Amino acid sequence: MKKILFVLGVLVFLNLQYSLFLENNNISDFIYLKNQNTELLSKISKIIHNNNILKNDIQELSLSTHALENFARYNLGLVKKDEIFIQVIKK
């Protein structure tokens, strides 16, 4: 009787080891998905940081006419009446 229980225990153990290492959702899949999750979380944190920067820029541009004017001048090349626009081209 003890031999039969021992053989059954060994078979169950081998079956568990097979499923742990060779079937779908095994240890290597777990490690791969864990690494991928870490990479995605770092990308998400960078995107959240960029979104916060853009939200601050939007808030600053909507509240301050001076900031809006500077943004239009530097990024869009707009000039006021009676101003001369000079563009410096760097080599």
Long-range contacts (C-beta under 8 A, 24 or more apart in sequence): none
